[in-house]
Amino acid sequence: MQTISIGFDGMTLEDLTAIARDGAQTKLGKGTEKRIRETRELVDKWVEDEKTIYGITTGFGALSDVAISKKDTRLLQQNILMSHSAGVGKPLDEEIVRAVMALRIKDLARGHSGIRLETVQHLVALLNWGVCPVMPEKGSVGASGDLAPLAHLALVLLGRGEAFYKGQKMSGDQVLRKCGLKPLELESGEGLALVNGTQVMTAIGALAVYDAIKLSKMTDIAAAMSLEVLMGSRTEFDKRIHQIRPHPGQAAVAANMERIIRNSEIITSHKDCSRIQDAYTLRCSPQVHGATRDAVNYCRTVIETEMNSSTNNPLIFSESQDFLLGGNFHGQPVALALDFLSMAVSELANISERRIERLVNPKLSGLPAFLVSDGGLNSGFMIAQYTAAALVSENKVLCHPASVDSIPTSANKEDHVSMGTIAARQCREVIENTENVIAIELLCATQALDLFTNLKPGEGTLEAYHVIRKTIFHLEKDRILSQDIAAMKELIRKATILKAVEKKVGELN
């Protein structure tokens, strides 16, 4: 099994996804243990000297002016986890929780929090044992970090809270015993170090960006298939068009689609037809998909920067032996990026749904109504288009930017918050909706391609068709389409179609 080293820098989306979804093991990177010990020694010294340090020898938030005695510093750290465990809603999915744990370890391993090495090692052990703390999905405003959900995560270290282990839900104390670990008694500053950070919004956002990258490529494949069966042109992909408007994403999509439809007999067969130019949903696919591609790449940069950042407060610097109070826990960079990602991905669904309409509408396609024989008795893909339309409409609601909805908290001490975790959750839902829309387009385009028995489609199109038809059969008469949509979505999620097409035409941009 793969083991990923978590150190100062260098964690990628691929690393995090391997931990979150593939069960990759983790270990602390070279030099991290020394740095963690150094900063912890400083905290112990400052506490002994009765130095005033936010959240270590003082209360939290609006209570930061309240001094905490040396004898109460341990109780303070336990109390912060108890009081901040105020989350509500469904538990976050296991893959998200694993990503959160990995990112929490990553932040602490950078050695700016003052946490003990033993505490970080407990987190590593829980992650490697496959323990999934119960973290309610709602309750974070995305400033001072993801306080509520991270508190629920940290409770398990104390033998409190709840966790899933090997499919069973149990108490924190039970799960620690099963892993051969003892409950921790937190020392000064450790409770604050465990909850101060942007790891929940970043974890959700990282997996969303990873999925958006794959989905962008799949959308190019779906559009290419639709283009072929709708008797579209290849001229809109000529590189000269895109060289004189040099947006990187636009050029990448045009190159992708040109390769997917390479050697298409279908397109060649109508080279000299009377149609002057294609509808926007076909002709402008490089411009629309490409803009999304550029947005996704920007969001990747933001998310990977955040993954490799220190987001605690206070921040301890062992080299200069001092600490600084700041606001690295504020989720604004992540919030804005994920709101942007939601809008960008929703446009892939928007344009896809319009291509679906062209595929099922005989007045636009020249194909049988709703792509089924014996229409009237059979409705074919009529309602599948309804579903796509509903998902597109829902995406428009979900694209309301969460980052503009700041509400003051902590008696107005924290008077501007990011709502980054809400942005992340919305973005994840937009991506899932869009996957379903693209699945419907692929179903329709594949059904239409069945009609072209005497002409071969492009090399990439044909490869996608073969992969799909191994799992989902031609719709001869009406059947339960939700099952077909789910099966196609699974092919998208597992990149089964994408891998096959890339093997045939080369890696897509």
N, C-alpha and C positions, 0 to 999 in steps of 0.2 A: 504493500500500500504506500502511496505517495506521502512523504513527510515534508511539510513546508516550514521553513525557518522564519520566525517572526522577529525582526530586529528593528533597527533604526529607520530604515527606508526601503523602498523598492517593492512593496507589495502591489501587485497588479490585480485587475478585475479577474483575470484568469485564475490567479492564486486564490482569491477569496471565493470564487465560484467552486473551485475544487474542494475547498474546506466545507462550504455550505451545502453543496449538492452531492458531492462524490465521496464524502466522508474522509477526506485527506486528514492525516494526523498533523499535529503542530509541535514545534519545540521553540524555545527561546533562542534567538540568534546570538552569535559570538559578540561578547562585550556587553550584552544587555544586563547580565546579572551584576556585574561590577558597577555599572551606572545606577541600577536600582538600589544597591546597597549604599552607595555614596550619598544619594539624595535622602535615603531613609535615616542615615546617621545624622544628617543635618537637621531633619525634623525632630529627632529625639533630643538633640542638643538644644534646639530652640525651645522645646516644651519644658525641658529641665530648667532652662534659664528664664522661664515664664515670659517669653517674648509674645507679643500680641500678633497673631497670625490668623487671618480670616478663615473660618471654618475648622480651625484646629484648636485654637484657644478662644474662639468667639462663636456666637450663634450664626445662623445662616440667613441670607436674604435681608429682609427688613430687620431681622434680629441680630445683625452683624455687630451692633454696638454693645451687645451683652457679652461681658467677659465670662469665660468658663474656667473654673479652677482646675488645677493640674489633676486633682483626684477624680474629676468628672469628665476628663477628655475621652476616656473609653466609652462611658455611657452615652456621651454626645454622639459618637459615631454609630452606635447601635440605634440610637433614637432617630437619626437622620434616615436610616433605611426603613424603620418602622413607619415613620410619619410620611415619608415620600412614596410609600407603596400604596398609592391611591388610584392606580389605573383601573379602567373599566373596559368592558367589551370582550370580544373573543380573544383567545390566546394567539399571538403571532405564530405563523407557520414555522415548522422546525428549521427549514432552510434559512429563514430570516434570523431566528434565534442563534443559530450556529455562526452566521455571518457577524451578528452583533458581538458574540463572545470573542471571535477572532479579532475583530477591530478593537474591542476593549483591551484585549491582551496587547495588541499592536501599540495602542496609545500608551499604556502603562509601561511597556517594554522600552520606550524611548527615554524613560528615566527622568521625567519632569514632574511627577505627581507626588513623590515622597512615600509611596506605598511600600509595604514590606515585600521582599522577594517571595516569602512563603505564600502570601495572598495571591500573587500573580501565578505561582506554580499550582495553586489550587484551581484557579480558573483554567489553566492549561489541561490539568488532569480531568476536570469535568467535561471539557470539550472533547478530549481524546476518548473518554469513556462513552461518549454519545449521549450525555445527559442534556436534556432540553428544558431549562427552567420555564415555568409558566409566566409569560410576559403579556399582560393585557395590551391590546393594540392601541387603546385610546387613553389620553391623559397628558400627552406632552405638548407644550407650546413651542418647543424648539429653541429655547434660550435658557441659560444656565445649564444647557445640555438637555438630554432626554431624561429628565429627572425621574419621573414616575416609572416608566418601563425599566430603566436601569436599576432602580431600587428593587423591583421585583426579582430581577436577575441576581442581584447581590445577596438577597435574603437567603438563597440556597447555600451560600458559603457559610452561613451561620447556623445551618440546620433548620432554617425556618422556610416559610413559603412553600411552594409546590414545584414539582418537576415531572416531566415525562422521561421514563427510562425503559427501554425495550418494549415500547408500546403501552406501558402502564403508567398511570398518574399516581404519584405518591408524595409524601411530605419531604421537605428538604432533609430532615434528619434521616429518614429511611434511605434516600438516594445516596447520601454520604456514606452510610454504613455499607451499602451494596458496592460502593467504589473503594472501600477501605480507607476512607478519609474521615478525619475528625472535624467537627464544627470549629470554625475560627472564632476567636475572640479578637475583635478589631482593636487596633491600637490607634493612637491619635492621628487624625486626618484621613484615615483609610476609608471611612464611610463616604466622605465627600469625594475622595479620589475615584471611588467606584461608580458614582452617579453623575459626575460632572463631565459631560462629553456629548458629542453629536453622533454617537455610534449607531443609534437606531435608525435615524433618517438616512445616514450614510450607507448602512447595510442594505436597507430597502432600495435606496437609490442605485447602489452598485449593481445589484441583481437586475434592476430595471434597465440600466444602461446596457448590461451584457445581453439581455434579451432583445433590446431595441436594435443592437448591432446586427444580430442574426435576422431579426424580423425585417429590417431594411433590405437585406439581400433577398429574402423570400418574397418581398413585395415586388422587386425587380423581376423575379421569375414569374410571379402571377401575372404581372402586367405584360410580359413578353408572350405568355400563353394566350392572354386575351387579345393582344394585338394580332396574333396570327389568325385566330378563328374569326376575328372581326374584319379580316382582310385589310389590315393596316399596312403602312409603308415602313421601310427601313431608312428612308432618307433623313428622318428626324434624329437619327443617331450618328450622322456623319460628323466626324471629329472637328471639321472646320467650323461648324456651327458653334461648338462649345469652346473652341480655342479663342473666339472673339468675345466670349463672355465667360471668363475663366474662373468661375466658381468651382472649387475642387469636387464637391459632391455631384454637381451637375455633370461634369465630365466623367466621373466615375460611373454614374448610373448609365449614361449613354454607352460607355464602353461595355458595361455588363450586359445590357440588353442586346447590343449588337452581337456579342459572342453567343448569347443564349439562342438567338434566332439564326445563327450562322448556317448557311446552306439550306435554308427553308425553301422547299418546293412550293409551299402554299403561297408565300409572299411573291415569289418569282412568277407564279401563275397569273397574277393580276397586275403585272408591272405597267401595262399600258391601258389600264382601265380609265373610266371617265371621272373618277373621284379626284378632285384637285388636291385636297389635303384632309388629314384625319381630324377627328374631334380632339379637343384639348386633353381629355383623359388618357388618350394614346400619345398624341403628338407632344404634349408637355410633360410627360412622365419624367424625363430627365430633370427638368426644371423643378418640379414639385418634389419628387423623391430625393433629388439632390440637395434641396434646401433642408429637408429633414436630415439627410446624411451629415451635412455640415453641423447642424444643431446637435446631433448625437455625439459627434466627435468633440465638440466644445464641452458638452456635459461630461463626457468621459474624463477630460482633462481636469475639470472641477472636482469630480468625485475621487479620482485617484490622488489628487493633491490632498483632499480631506482625509482619505484613508491613511496617508502617511504623515499626518499632522499630530501635534499635541494640543489637546482641547480642554485641559484641566484649568482650574483656578483655585488656589494660587499655582503658579508655575515656578518650579525650583530649578536653579542652575548650579550644579555642583562645581563647575569650573570657577565661578566667581563667588560661590558660597553665599548666595542670597536668593531671594524670591521676589516675584513681581505679581501684582494683581492686574488682571486684564480681562478681556472678553472673548477669548478664543472658543469658548463654548457656544457662542451665538451662531445659529444655523443659517444666517442669511445667504451665504454663498451657495449652500446646498439647496435651500428653499427656492431661490430664483432659478437655479439650474434645472431643478426637477419640474417646476412650473413650465419652464421653457420646453423641457422634454415632453411633457404631457401634450402641449400644443403641437409640437413637431410630429409626434407619433400619431396624434389624432388625424392629421392631414393625410397620412397614409391610408387610414380607414375611409376618410372622406372621398378621396379620389377612387379608391377601390370600389366603394359602393356604387359610384356612378358607372364604373366599368361593368359591374354586375347588372345594373339596369340595362345597359346596352346589350349585354349577353342574353337576357331573358325576354327582352322586348322585340318581337318580330319586326316591327316597323323600323327599328334601328339596326338590327343584326342581319336580317334576311334569313335567320334560322328559325326552326319550329318554335312556336310560342312556349316560353318557359322551359325550353330545351327538352321536351318530352313528346313522344309519339302518342297518338290518340288523345290529344288535348281536349279537355272538357271532362272526359271520364277521369283523366289524370291531370293534376295541377302542377306536377313537376317541381321546378325550383321557384314557383311563385312566392311562397311564404318565406323561403330562404332569403329572398331580397327584402322582405319585411323585417326579418331579424337583423339583417345588415343595417337597414335604415334606423331601426331602434337603437342599435349599438352606437352608430354614428351620432345620433341625437343625444344619447346618454353621455358620450365623450365630451360633447360641447358643454354640458353642465359640469362635468368633472374638471374641465379645463379652466374653470374660474380660478384665478391664481390665489392660492392659500397665502402666499407671501405678502399680500396687501392687507391682510386681516389682523394686524397686530392688536392685542388687547393687553393692557397693563396688568401685572401680577405683583405679588409680594408687597402689598401696601404701597404700590407705585415705585418701589425701589427698582424693580425690573419693568421699566415703563415702555419698552419696545421689544417685542418678541417676533420670531421668524415664522412660526407655524410650519417649520420645515418637515416635520414628521407627517403632518396632514398632507402636504404637497407630495411627499414620497408615497403615501398610501394611495392617493388619487392617481398618481402616475402609474403605479403598479396595476391599478384597475383599468386605466386607459389602454395599457399595453395588452392586457388580457382581452379586452373588448376588440382591439385591433387584430389580434391573432385570430379571433373568431371570424372577423370580416374577411381577412385574407384567406382563411380556410374556405369560406363560402365562394369567393372568387375562383379559387383553385378548383373547387368542385364543379362550378359552372363551366369554366374554361376546358376542363378535362372532358366533361360531358359533350361539349360542343366539338371538341377535337375528334370524338368518335365518329362524327359525320364525314370527316375528311379521309375516307378510306383509300383514295387513289393518289393522295399527295402526302409526302413526308413533311413534317414540321422541322423547325430548326433543331440542331444537335442537342442543345440544352433543353428545349421544350420537349423533345421526344424522350429524353432521359427522365425528366420530371413526370411525364405521362406514364411511363413504365413503372416507376416507383409507386405512384398513386394507385394504379390499377392492380398492383399486387395486394393491396389492402382494401380498396374501395371499388366495388364493381359498378359497371354502367347502370344507370337508372332506367330500367325498361318500363316499369310501372311504379306508381306511388309506393313509398315506404317511409319509415320513420327517419326523417332527415337529421334530427338532432344527433343520432348515432354516427352518421356520416361526418357531420361537422366536428364532433368530438374526435373521431379517428383522424381526420385531416389535421386538426389542431395538434394532436399528438405527434404527427409526422413533422409539423413545423417546430414544435418544442424540442424534439430530439434531433433536429437538423437532418433528418433522414433524406429528405428531398434535396436539401442544400448540399449535403456531402456528395450525393450522386451526381448532381449537376456540375459541381466543382471538379469532380474527378474527370468528367467528360470535357469541360470547356476551360478548365483552369480556375484557380481561386478568384472569386469575385471581389471587386473592390469594396 
